[in-house]
């Protein structure tokens, strides 16, 4: 899980994470920027909350197996 202080995932900040399969974002994250999670072929699941209201259409570029799990705040 990321720090509670994180409010956005900037471009390329979570890209090329190797074998990471699951990521859990805090309720404070409101934005996933362009290619934030790019090039993570092992990534299977990203858990976000409904407070994440901005997801760039290329936030998960080259992540063919990823699924978003949306939780209520």
C-alpha positions, 0 to 999 in steps of 0.5 A: 500500500502506498503512503496516505499522503499520496494524492496522485500517481504521476506519469511513469512513477509506477512503470517498469515495476518488474514482478509486482502483481498487485497494488493497493492505492489509498483513498486519498489518490484522486488521479492516475496520470498518463502512463503512470503504470506503463510497461508492467506486464506482470501487474494483475490488479490495482485496487482503487477507491471511488475517490479516484476520479481521474484516470488517464486513458493511457495510465495502464499502457502496455499492461495487458493483464491488469484489472481495476478493483474499485472500492467504496470510500 
